[in-house]
Amino acid sequence: MPRFDVHDHRHALKQLRDTGSTALWENRKDISCPVCDAPFDRLFTTRDPRTTFPENDGARFCLLRDDDAIHLFRH
């Protein structure tokens, strides 16, 4: 199963928001998405069991669930 550890990629990500249980990151170094291998623009990570997402602009999303969190990659 693929995993994604934000801390392993921290040098290439800019944190835009952090609530303690959710975080939003900007990909500044074209890190590849572990789901589809294409570079992603933003990464939303949550440890909350339920999360509401704002309406999007038609962007494509990839979702990765690992033991620690759910990671949402926006392309």
HULINVEN-V599634 format. One record per residue. RES is the residue in three letters. PHI is phi as a letter, one per 20 degrees, with the letter a starting at -180 (none if undefined). OMEGA is omega in whole degrees, -180 to 180 (* if undefined). Layout:
res: [RES;RES]
phi: [PHI;PHI]
omega: [OMEGA;OMEGA]
This chain:
res: [MET;PRO;ARG;PHE;ASP;VAL;HIS;ASP;HIS;ARG;HIS;ALA;LEU;LYS;GLN;LEU;ARG;ASP;THR;GLY;SER;THR;ALA;LEU;TRP;GLU;ASN;ARG;LYS;ASP;ILE;SER;CYS;PRO;VAL;CYS;ASP;ALA;PRO;PHE;ASP;ARG;LEU;PHE;THR;THR;ARG;ASP;PRO;ARG;THR;THR;PHE;PRO;GLU;ASN;ASP;GLY;ALA;ARG;PHE;CYS;LEU;LEU;ARG;ASP;ASP;ASP;ALA;ILE;HIS;LEU;PHE;ARG;HIS]
phi: [none;f;c;c;d;g;f;f;d;g;f;d;d;d;f;e;b;b;d;o;d;c;b;c;c;d;e;e;c;l;f;e;f;f;e;d;m;e;f;d;e;c;c;d;c;c;d;f;f;c;b;d;d;f;g;d;d;n;f;e;c;c;c;c;d;c;f;e;a;d;d;d;d;d;d]
omega: [178;176;176;179;-178;-177;176;-177;-174;-179;-176;-177;173;180;-180;-178;177;179;-175;178;174;179;177;-176;172;179;-177;-175;178;173;179;174;179;179;-174;179;176;176;178;179;-177;179;174;180;179;171;178;178;178;180;175;180;175;177;-179;-176;-180;-180;178;-180;169;-176;177;177;172;-176;-172;-172;170;-179;-180;-178;179;-180;*]
